[in-house]
Amino acid sequence: MRQTLLFSSLILMLLAWSSADSFSQTSRTREELEKQKAEVQAKLREFDVILKQTTATKKTTIGELNAITRQFQTQNRLVSTLDREVRLIDQEISETEREITKMEQELIDLKAEYSRMIYNASKLNRSLSIVAFVFSSSTFNQLYMRLKYLKQYTDSRKQQAAQIEEVTLKLAERRVELDSRKDEKIKVLAEAQVERAKLEQLRKEQQGMVNTLTRKETDIKKQITATKKQQAQLESMIRQVIEEEIRLAEAAAKKENSTATKSAGSSMPMTPEVAALSSSFAGNRGKLPWPVETGFVTEVFGDNPHPTLRGISVPNDGINIRTQPNASVRSVFDGTVTKVATMPGYGETVIIKHGEYYTLYSKLKTITVKTGQTVKAKDVIGQVAVDVNGESEVHFQTWKGLQKMNPSTWIAPK
């Protein structure tokens, strides 16, 4: 009898442990999924706010196609996240059903054992009363052992009854939990269906824009040629600015009493103050604020395959960030304004020096800083322009000396 009780207790403990462990794992997974879903939904809301502001002047352009493509990709991520959530709920339902099955069997076993105990007790009562059973002992030791046995027997019955009650309560909780999971699955499936419909609408819109732009191949090729020429002019300008800064730093380092030195891997000699600023900028890689408060990347650093012309790619020395019309453009770090210029195809442009690092901000319509001015991180340096299509994009670059760097690895993930 004691072995049976021990076995029953062990089963209950194992059920509790496995349930707790399973809950812990699925809870972590659920938290991760909820976090991902919230992030994606926040991005989609940002897309909606920005893209709706160009609805009145919306045209079929490469910029608009790039924006719709990014929105489609983000929407697809949301649908995938919801699909994963459904699979997780299915897993939780299966695990809960297995637990319920185990508990139901355990309850059957406990009740059967309890019935046997009651039956054995009734047989004892019929054959001999409890008092007679105890006091019919032939020795004191036998009397003691019978009293001890009766106490254990009584305790066992109480423990068995308590276990039946405990399993019954847990079983009821699991059944409520199962119903809750099934209701949740229905809600997530409905949500996924709505988001899939949005995804399909975006796919159709994207394909329609591709078809329209494909028919304008000649005009698009001319635009690409013009863009590459404008990029070359912009690159030439920033290289000249940086080369001049390096020349001035080297000249200053040669002067008597100069504290400037050039360490390994540096692009130019630096004073301790400049070196500290440069080191601080480098130390914030991946954590710099965005040059605009809201927005999303429409063109990445490096070669961007053209969305409508096969085999053709358009290089980018930085990234293009679509944002709200007239949005404020901000410095991403402390530094000094090194150049303010107007560039063909890029409008008003600002270059800021951060030690041996440089950041460039283009496609502005107004500039609120001047050459030589010191700025802090998030200081407003100008306002983004709105082009003839009603689109607002900031072109942003990062350099270390004369080396181009991928800005996406410097700004904080979003």
C-alpha positions as CSV (number, residue, x, y, z in Angstrom):
1,M,0.0,0.0,0.0
2,R,2.8,2.5,0.9
3,Q,4.6,1.6,-2.4
4,T,1.4,2.4,-4.3
5,L,1.1,5.7,-2.6
6,L,4.7,6.5,-3.2
7,F,4.3,5.6,-6.9
8,S,1.2,7.8,-7.1
9,S,3.0,10.7,-5.5
10,L,5.9,10.2,-7.9
11,I,3.6,10.3,-10.9
12,L,2.0,13.5,-9.6
13,M,5.5,15.1,-9.1
14,L,6.6,14.1,-12.6
15,L,3.4,15.5,-14.1
16,A,4.0,18.8,-12.3
17,W,7.7,19.0,-13.3
18,S,7.0,18.2,-16.9
19,S,4.1,20.6,-17.0
20,A,6.2,23.4,-15.5
21,D,9.1,22.7,-17.8
22,S,6.9,22.7,-20.8
23,F,5.1,25.8,-19.7
24,S,8.5,27.6,-19.2
25,Q,9.7,26.7,-22.7
26,T,6.5,27.7,-24.4
27,S,6.2,30.8,-22.3
28,R,9.7,31.9,-23.5
29,T,8.8,31.2,-27.1
30,R,5.5,33.0,-26.8
31,E,7.2,36.1,-25.3
32,E,9.6,36.1,-28.2
33,L,6.8,35.8,-30.7
34,E,4.7,38.5,-29.1
35,K,7.7,40.8,-29.1
36,Q,8.4,40.1,-32.8
37,K,4.8,40.6,-33.7
38,A,4.6,43.9,-31.8
39,E,7.8,45.1,-33.6
40,V,6.5,44.2,-37.0
41,Q,3.1,45.7,-36.3
42,A,4.8,49.0,-35.2
43,K,6.8,49.0,-38.5
44,L,3.6,48.5,-40.5
45,R,1.9,51.4,-38.7
46,E,4.9,53.5,-39.6
47,F,4.7,52.5,-43.3
48,D,1.0,53.4,-43.3
49,V,1.6,56.8,-41.8
50,I,4.4,57.7,-44.2
51,L,2.9,56.2,-47.4
52,K,-0.6,57.7,-46.8
53,Q,0.9,61.1,-46.8
54,T,1.8,60.7,-50.5
55,T,-1.6,59.3,-51.5
56,A,-2.8,62.5,-53.1
57,T,0.3,62.8,-55.4
58,K,1.1,59.1,-55.6
59,K,2.7,58.1,-58.9
60,T,4.2,54.9,-60.2
61,T,7.8,55.6,-59.5
62,I,10.8,53.5,-58.6
63,G,10.8,55.1,-55.2
64,E,7.2,54.2,-54.6
65,L,7.8,50.7,-55.8
66,N,10.8,50.3,-53.4
67,A,8.6,51.5,-50.6
68,I,5.7,49.1,-51.5
69,T,8.3,46.3,-51.7
70,R,9.6,47.0,-48.2
71,Q,6.0,47.2,-46.9
72,F,5.2,43.8,-48.6
73,Q,8.3,42.2,-47.1
74,T,7.3,43.5,-43.6
75,Q,3.7,42.4,-44.1
76,N,4.9,39.0,-45.1
77,R,7.0,38.8,-41.9
78,L,3.8,39.5,-39.9
79,V,1.9,36.7,-41.6
80,S,4.8,34.4,-41.0
81,T,4.9,35.4,-37.3
82,L,1.1,34.7,-37.0
83,D,1.7,31.3,-38.7
84,R,4.3,30.5,-36.1
85,E,2.0,31.6,-33.4
86,V,-0.7,29.2,-34.6
87,R,1.9,26.3,-34.7
88,L,2.9,27.2,-31.1
89,I,-0.8,27.2,-30.0
90,D,-1.2,23.8,-31.7
91,Q,1.8,22.5,-29.8
92,E,0.4,23.9,-26.5
93,I,-3.0,22.2,-27.3
94,S,-1.3,18.9,-28.0
95,E,0.8,19.1,-24.8
96,T,-2.3,20.0,-22.7
97,E,-4.3,17.2,-24.2
98,R,-1.5,14.7,-23.4
99,E,-1.4,16.1,-19.8
100,I,-5.2,15.7,-19.5
101,T,-5.0,12.1,-20.8
102,K,-2.3,11.3,-18.2
103,M,-4.2,13.0,-15.4
104,E,-7.4,11.2,-16.3
105,Q,-5.6,7.8,-16.1
106,E,-3.9,8.8,-12.9
107,L,-7.3,9.8,-11.5
108,I,-8.7,6.4,-12.5
109,D,-5.8,4.6,-10.8
110,L,-6.1,6.7,-7.6
111,K,-9.8,6.1,-7.4
112,A,-9.3,2.4,-7.9
113,E,-6.7,2.2,-5.2
114,Y,-8.9,4.2,-2.9
115,S,-11.8,1.8,-3.6
116,R,-9.6,-1.1,-2.7
117,M,-8.6,0.5,0.6
118,I,-12.3,1.2,1.5
119,Y,-13.1,-2.4,0.6
120,N,-10.3,-3.8,2.7
121,A,-11.4,-1.6,5.6
122,S,-15.0,-2.8,5.3
123,K,-13.8,-6.5,5.3
124,L,-11.8,-5.8,8.5
125,N,-14.8,-4.2,10.2
126,R,-17.0,-7.1,9.3
127,S,-14.7,-9.8,10.6
128,L,-13.4,-7.9,13.7
129,S,-14.0,-4.5,15.2
130,I,-11.1,-2.1,15.2
131,V,-11.1,-2.0,19.0
132,A,-11.2,-5.9,19.3
133,F,-8.4,-6.0,16.6
134,V,-6.1,-3.8,18.6
135,F,-6.8,-5.2,22.1
136,S,-6.7,-8.9,21.0
137,S,-2.9,-8.4,20.7
138,S,-1.0,-11.1,22.6
139,T,2.0,-8.8,23.5
140,F,2.6,-5.2,24.0
141,N,4.9,-5.0,21.0
142,Q,2.1,-6.5,18.9
143,L,-0.3,-3.9,20.3
144,Y,2.1,-1.1,19.4
145,M,2.6,-2.4,15.8
146,R,-1.2,-2.7,15.3
147,L,-1.8,0.8,16.5
148,K,1.0,2.0,14.2
149,Y,-0.5,0.1,11.3
150,L,-4.0,1.6,11.9
151,K,-2.5,5.2,12.0
152,Q,-0.6,4.6,8.8
153,Y,-3.7,3.1,7.2
154,T,-5.8,6.2,8.3
155,D,-3.1,8.6,7.0
156,S,-2.9,6.7,3.7
157,R,-6.6,7.0,3.2
158,K,-6.5,10.8,3.9
159,Q,-3.5,11.2,1.6
160,Q,-5.1,9.2,-1.1
161,A,-8.3,11.3,-0.9
162,A,-6.2,14.5,-0.9
163,Q,-4.4,13.3,-4.1
164,I,-7.7,12.5,-5.8
165,E,-8.9,16.0,-5.0
166,E,-5.6,17.6,-6.2
167,V,-5.6,15.7,-9.5
168,T,-9.3,16.5,-10.0
169,L,-8.6,20.3,-9.5
170,K,-5.6,20.2,-11.8
171,L,-7.5,18.3,-14.4
172,A,-10.3,21.0,-14.3
173,E,-7.6,23.7,-14.7
174,R,-6.1,22.0,-17.7
175,R,-9.5,21.6,-19.4
176,V,-10.1,25.3,-18.9
177,E,-6.6,26.0,-20.3
178,L,-7.3,23.8,-23.3
179,D,-10.6,25.6,-24.1
180,S,-8.7,28.9,-23.7
181,R,-6.0,27.8,-26.2
182,K,-8.6,26.6,-28.7
183,D,-10.4,30.0,-28.5
184,E,-7.0,31.8,-28.9
185,K,-6.2,29.7,-32.0
186,I,-9.5,30.7,-33.6
187,K,-8.7,34.4,-33.0
188,V,-5.1,34.1,-34.3
189,L,-6.4,32.3,-37.4
190,A,-8.9,35.0,-38.0
191,E,-6.1,37.7,-37.6
192,A,-3.9,35.8,-40.0
193,Q,-6.6,35.6,-42.6
194,V,-7.1,39.4,-42.4
195,E,-3.3,40.0,-42.7
196,R,-3.0,37.5,-45.6
197,A,-5.7,39.5,-47.5
198,K,-3.6,42.7,-46.9
199,L,-0.5,40.8,-48.2
200,E,-2.3,39.8,-51.3
201,Q,-3.5,43.3,-51.9
202,L,0.1,44.6,-51.6
203,R,1.3,41.9,-53.9
204,K,-1.2,43.0,-56.6
205,E,-0.3,46.6,-56.1
206,Q,3.4,45.8,-56.3
207,Q,2.9,43.7,-59.5
208,G,0.8,46.4,-61.1
209,M,3.6,49.0,-60.5
210,V,6.2,46.6,-61.9
211,N,4.1,46.1,-65.0
212,T,3.7,49.8,-65.5
213,L,7.4,50.6,-64.9
214,T,8.5,47.8,-67.2
215,R,6.8,49.6,-70.1
216,K,9.0,52.7,-69.4
217,E,12.3,50.8,-69.8
218,T,13.9,53.5,-72.0
219,D,13.0,56.4,-69.5
220,I,14.2,54.3,-66.6
221,K,17.6,53.5,-68.2
222,K,18.1,57.3,-68.7
223,Q,17.2,57.9,-65.0
224,I,19.7,55.2,-63.9
225,T,22.5,56.9,-66.1
226,A,21.6,60.3,-64.6
227,T,21.6,58.8,-61.0
228,K,25.0,57.2,-61.4
229,K,26.4,60.5,-62.7
230,Q,25.0,62.4,-59.7
231,Q,26.4,59.7,-57.3
232,A,29.8,60.1,-58.8
233,Q,29.6,63.9,-58.3
234,L,28.5,63.4,-54.7
235,E,31.3,60.9,-54.0
236,S,33.9,63.2,-55.6
237,M,32.8,66.0,-53.3
238,I,32.9,64.1,-50.1
239,R,36.3,62.6,-51.0
240,Q,37.7,66.1,-51.6
241,V,36.4,67.2,-48.2
242,I,37.9,64.3,-46.4
243,E,41.2,64.5,-48.3
244,E,41.4,68.2,-47.3
245,E,40.7,67.4,-43.7
246,I,43.4,64.7,-43.7
247,R,45.9,67.2,-45.3
248,L,45.1,69.8,-42.6
249,A,45.5,67.3,-39.8
250,E,48.8,66.1,-41.1
251,A,50.0,69.7,-41.5
252,A,48.9,70.5,-37.9
253,A,50.7,67.4,-36.6
254,K,54.0,68.6,-38.0
255,K,53.8,71.9,-36.0
256,E,55.9,72.3,-32.9
257,N,54.2,71.4,-29.7
258,S,51.5,69.4,-31.5
259,T,49.9,66.7,-29.5
260,A,48.5,64.9,-32.6
261,T,49.6,61.4,-33.3
262,K,48.6,58.8,-35.8
263,S,47.9,55.3,-34.4
264,A,47.7,52.1,-36.3
265,G,44.6,51.8,-38.4
266,S,43.8,55.5,-38.2
267,S,43.3,57.6,-41.4
268,M,45.0,60.7,-40.0
269,P,46.9,62.2,-37.0
270,M,44.6,63.1,-34.2
271,T,44.9,65.1,-31.0
272,P,43.8,63.3,-27.8
273,E,40.5,65.1,-27.9
274,V,39.8,64.2,-31.5
275,A,40.9,60.6,-30.9
276,A,38.5,60.3,-27.9
277,L,35.6,61.6,-30.1
278,S,36.6,59.1,-32.9
279,S,36.8,56.3,-30.4
280,S,33.4,57.2,-28.9
281,F,31.8,57.2,-32.3
282,A,33.4,53.8,-33.1
283,G,32.2,52.5,-29.7
284,N,28.6,53.3,-30.6
285,R,28.5,51.2,-33.7
286,G,25.1,49.7,-34.1
287,K,23.6,52.1,-31.5
288,L,23.6,55.5,-33.3
289,P,20.2,57.1,-33.6
290,W,18.6,57.4,-37.0
291,P,19.0,60.6,-38.9
292,V,15.2,60.9,-39.0
293,E,12.8,60.0,-36.1
294,T,10.5,57.9,-38.2
295,G,11.2,56.0,-41.5
296,F,12.3,52.9,-43.2
297,V,15.2,52.0,-45.5
298,T,14.2,51.8,-49.2
299,E,17.6,51.3,-50.7
300,V,20.5,49.5,-48.9
301,F,24.3,50.1,-49.0
302,G,26.0,48.5,-52.1
303,D,24.4,47.2,-55.2
304,N,20.6,47.3,-55.3
305,P,19.1,45.0,-58.0
306,H,16.8,47.1,-60.1
307,P,13.1,46.1,-59.3
308,T,12.0,46.1,-63.0
309,L,15.1,45.7,-65.2
310,R,16.7,42.3,-65.0
311,G,20.5,42.1,-64.7
312,I,20.8,45.8,-63.8
313,S,21.7,47.0,-60.4
314,V,22.1,50.5,-59.0
315,P,25.0,51.1,-56.6
316,N,24.5,53.1,-53.4
317,D,27.3,54.6,-51.3
318,G,24.9,54.9,-48.3
319,I,21.2,54.1,-47.6
320,N,18.0,55.9,-48.6
321,I,15.5,56.3,-45.8
322,R,11.9,57.1,-46.7
323,T,10.3,59.4,-44.1
324,Q,7.5,61.8,-43.6
325,P,7.3,65.0,-45.7
326,N,9.2,67.9,-44.0
327,A,10.6,65.7,-41.3
328,S,13.6,67.1,-39.3
329,V,17.0,65.6,-40.1
330,R,19.3,65.1,-37.2
331,S,23.0,64.5,-36.6
332,V,23.6,61.0,-35.4
333,F,26.5,61.9,-33.2
334,D,28.5,64.7,-31.7
335,G,30.7,66.4,-34.3
336,T,31.6,69.4,-36.4
337,V,29.9,70.5,-39.6
338,T,32.6,70.3,-42.2
339,K,30.7,71.0,-45.4
340,V,27.4,72.5,-46.5
341,A,26.7,72.2,-50.3
342,T,24.0,71.8,-52.9
343,M,24.4,68.7,-55.1
344,P,22.7,67.8,-58.4
345,G,20.0,65.2,-57.7
346,Y,20.7,65.3,-54.0
347,G,19.7,68.8,-53.0
348,E,21.0,70.4,-49.9
349,T,23.8,68.3,-48.3
350,V,25.6,68.4,-45.0
351,I,28.8,66.6,-44.0
352,I,29.7,66.2,-40.3
353,K,33.0,65.2,-38.9
354,H,33.3,62.9,-35.8
355,G,37.0,62.5,-35.3
356,E,38.2,60.4,-38.2
357,Y,34.6,59.4,-39.1
358,Y,32.2,61.4,-41.3
359,T,28.5,61.3,-41.9
360,L,26.7,62.7,-44.9
361,Y,23.0,63.8,-45.1
362,S,21.5,64.6,-48.5
363,K,18.1,65.3,-50.1
364,L,17.4,68.2,-47.7
365,K,15.4,71.3,-48.6
366,T,16.6,73.5,-45.8
367,I,19.8,73.5,-43.6
368,T,19.9,75.0,-40.2
369,V,23.6,74.7,-39.5
370,K,26.7,76.2,-41.0
371,T,30.3,75.1,-41.7
372,G,32.4,74.9,-38.5
373,Q,29.4,74.7,-36.2
374,T,29.6,72.1,-33.4
375,V,26.6,69.8,-33.1
376,K,25.4,67.2,-30.6
377,A,23.7,63.9,-31.3
378,K,20.1,64.4,-32.4
379,D,20.6,68.1,-33.0
380,V,18.4,69.2,-36.0
381,I,20.6,70.1,-39.0
382,G,17.8,70.6,-41.6
383,Q,14.6,69.5,-43.1
384,V,14.0,66.8,-45.6
385,A,12.8,67.7,-49.1
386,V,9.6,66.6,-50.8
387,D,10.2,65.7,-54.4
388,V,7.8,66.2,-57.4
389,N,6.2,62.8,-56.6
390,G,5.4,63.7,-53.1
391,E,8.1,61.4,-51.7
392,S,10.5,62.3,-49.0
393,E,13.8,60.4,-48.7
394,V,17.0,61.1,-46.8
395,H,20.3,59.9,-48.3
396,F,22.7,59.0,-45.5
397,Q,26.3,57.9,-45.7
398,T,29.1,56.9,-43.2
399,W,32.8,57.1,-43.9
400,K,36.0,56.3,-41.9
401,G,38.6,58.4,-43.6
402,L,38.3,57.7,-47.3
403,Q,36.7,54.3,-46.7
404,K,32.9,54.0,-47.3
405,M,31.0,52.1,-44.6
406,N,27.6,50.5,-44.5
407,P,25.4,52.9,-42.5
408,S,23.0,50.1,-41.5
409,T,25.7,48.6,-39.3
410,W,26.1,51.9,-37.5
411,I,22.5,53.0,-36.7
412,A,20.4,51.1,-34.2
413,P,18.3,48.3,-35.5
414,K,14.6,49.2,-36.0
